[in-house]
């Protein structure tokens, strides 16, 4: 069974099929992830994506989750890491207490400068299209049919193959993200 790493960028995971839409980054497959993947139904055991789904719009993100569901074998798992709009807003609302939790708290003069960068500025720089919170993505995945949808800590999972996948840099660990896992029913 395959293990797919979607939107891999330059980060290549050993033992996974690394997929990205750009050549020259080391991906095993260059493919537009807004289109169906060239794999058979129920051919994957695990699908992982870190900091990708926010780079496509809401409808494309939903369709990608449908495509993942098609590819997963019964009992297969998907794991998604994405920026958390809820944490961005909470940081803004409680700026004085929260700014020290940022990877580089001196980079922002105020809560509003942080929130604008996180939602607008970062969107232009990194081409963010749609930011989720846990409940939004959980509800969408539930509509599709995923079960046992849960939030996890970065680099932690009850499933061994999904542990320690996130980039272990201090910046990524402190980033305002959530990690979601969901299973296709048996």
C-alpha positions in Angstrom: 0.0 0.0 0.0 1.1 3.5 -0.8 1.9 6.4 1.5 1.3 9.7 -0.2 2.9 13.0 0.9 0.9 15.8 -0.8 2.4 19.2 -1.5 5.8 18.1 -0.4 7.7 21.1 -1.7 11.4 20.6 -0.9 10.6 18.3 2.0 11.0 14.7 0.9 9.9 11.9 3.2 11.7 8.6 2.8 9.3 5.7 2.1 6.5 8.0 0.9 5.5 9.0 -2.6 6.3 12.7 -2.5 4.0 14.8 -4.7 4.3 18.4 -5.7 3.1 20.6 -8.6 6.6 22.0 -9.3 9.5 20.2 -11.0 13.0 20.4 -9.5 12.1 20.1 -5.9 12.8 16.3 -5.7 9.2 15.1 -5.8 8.6 11.6 -7.0 5.5 12.8 -8.9 4.9 16.3 -10.4 1.1 16.7 -10.3 -1.6 19.4 -9.9 -3.3 18.3 -6.7 -6.5 20.0 -7.7 -6.9 17.2 -10.2 -7.5 13.5 -9.5 -4.3 11.6 -8.7 -3.2 8.7 -11.0 -3.8 6.0 -8.5 -6.5 3.4 -8.1 -9.3 3.5 -5.6 -8.4 2.2 -2.2 -4.7 2.0 -3.1 -3.2 4.1 -0.2 -2.8 3.3 3.5 -1.7 6.8 4.6 -1.9 10.3 3.1 0.0 13.2 4.7 0.1 17.0 3.9 1.9 19.7 5.8 1.2 23.4 4.9 -0.5 22.7 1.6 -4.3 22.7 1.9 -4.3 26.5 2.7 -2.7 27.2 -0.7 -5.9 26.1 -2.6 -9.3 27.6 -2.3 -12.1 26.1 -0.1 -13.8 24.1 -2.9 -10.5 22.7 -4.1 -9.6 21.8 -0.5 -12.9 20.0 -0.1 -12.4 18.2 -3.4 -8.9 17.2 -2.3 -10.3 15.6 0.8 -12.8 13.7 -1.4 -9.9 12.5 -3.5 -8.0 11.4 -0.5 -11.0 9.5 0.7 -11.2 7.7 -2.7 -7.6 6.7 -2.6 -7.6 5.5 1.0 -8.1 1.8 1.7 -10.7 1.0 4.4 -9.0 1.8 7.7 -6.5 4.2 6.0 -5.6 7.5 7.6 -5.1 11.1 6.4 -3.0 13.6 8.4 -3.2 17.3 7.7 -1.2 20.2 9.2 -2.4 23.7 8.4 -2.3 27.2 9.8 -5.1 27.7 12.4 -7.2 30.9 11.8 -8.6 30.5 15.3 -5.2 30.7 16.9 -4.4 33.8 14.8 -7.5 35.6 16.0 -6.9 34.5 19.6 -3.4 35.8 19.4 -4.7 39.1 18.1 -7.4 39.4 20.8 -4.9 38.6 23.6 -1.8 40.2 22.0 0.1 41.2 25.2 0.0 37.6 26.6 0.3 35.8 23.3 3.0 37.6 21.4 5.7 35.7 23.3 4.3 32.4 21.8 5.2 33.5 18.3 8.3 32.1 16.5 9.6 35.7 16.2 7.6 38.0 18.5 9.7 41.1 17.7 8.7 40.9 14.1 5.3 42.5 14.8 4.6 45.8 16.4 1.1 45.0 17.4 -1.6 42.4 17.4 -3.2 43.9 14.3 0.1 43.9 12.4 0.4 40.2 13.2 -3.2 39.4 12.2 -2.9 41.3 8.9 0.4 39.6 8.1 -1.0 36.1 9.1 -4.2 36.5 7.0 -3.3 39.0 4.3 0.4 39.5 4.1 1.3 35.9 4.4 -1.4 35.1 1.9 0.3 37.2 -0.7 3.8 36.0 0.1 2.8 32.3 0.4 -0.3 32.4 -1.8 -2.7 31.3 1.0 -6.2 30.9 -0.4 -8.3 29.7 2.5 -7.5 29.3 6.2 -9.2 26.7 8.4 -9.8 26.1 12.0 -10.1 22.6 13.4 -13.9 22.5 13.5 -14.3 23.7 9.9 -12.0 21.0 8.5 -13.3 18.4 10.9 -16.9 19.1 9.8 -16.0 19.0 6.1 -14.2 15.7 6.5 -17.1 14.3 8.5 -19.5 15.2 5.6 -17.2 13.2 3.2 -17.3 10.1 5.5 -14.1 10.2 7.5 -14.4 8.9 11.1 -12.3 9.1 14.3 -11.4 12.7 13.3 -9.1 14.0 15.9 -6.7 16.8 16.7 -3.1 15.8 17.5 0.0 17.5 18.6 2.7 18.1 16.1 4.9 15.0 15.5 2.6 12.9 17.7 0.1 10.2 16.6 -1.4 7.0 17.9 -0.4 5.6 14.5 3.3 4.9 14.2 3.5 5.7 10.5 2.1 9.2 11.2 4.6 10.1 14.0 7.4 12.5 13.6 6.4 13.7 10.1 6.3 17.4 10.8 9.4 19.5 10.2 11.1 19.7 13.6 12.3 23.3 13.4 11.6 25.6 16.3 9.7 27.9 13.9 7.4 25.1 12.7 6.8 23.8 16.3 5.8 27.3 17.5 3.7 28.1 14.4 0.0 28.7 14.9 -1.2 25.4 13.3 -3.4 22.5 14.0 -2.9 18.8 13.1 -5.9 16.7 12.1 -6.2 13.0 11.5 -9.1 11.1 10.1 -9.8 7.5 9.1 -11.7 6.0 6.2 -14.2 3.5 7.8 -13.4 -0.2 7.5 
